[in-house]
């Protein structure tokens, strides 16, 4: 699956790019990304996305489509304490 989430004027975020573990390596993520890229560019916007630094497989796909690292981001996971 893949979709769009944030729309900053002139830009659109490609989000939630996921492939079921039993179907990785078959090019599905690439095809989904190409579809989103086409949709975003068709309306004159610039696509962007984010990825965890340890997700090497995704980074390779993104780089093969012309994406390049711009900056580091940090993700925090908050968890409710058990009472």
PEHUVEN-V714734 format. One record per backbone hydrogen bond with DSSP energy under -1.0 kcal/mol. NH is the residue of the N-H (numbers start at 1). CO is the residue of the C=O. Records with the same first field share a line. If there is no record, write none. Layout:
# PEHUVEN-V714734
NH->CO + CO
This chain:
# PEHUVEN-V714734
3->15
5->13
11->8
12->46
13->6
14->48
15->3
18->1
23->20
31->27
32->28
33->29
34->30
35->31
36->32
37->33
38->34
39->35
40->36
41->37
42->38
44->41
45->40
46->10
48->12
55->52
56->54
59->55
60->56
61->57
62->58
63->59
64->60
66->63
67->62
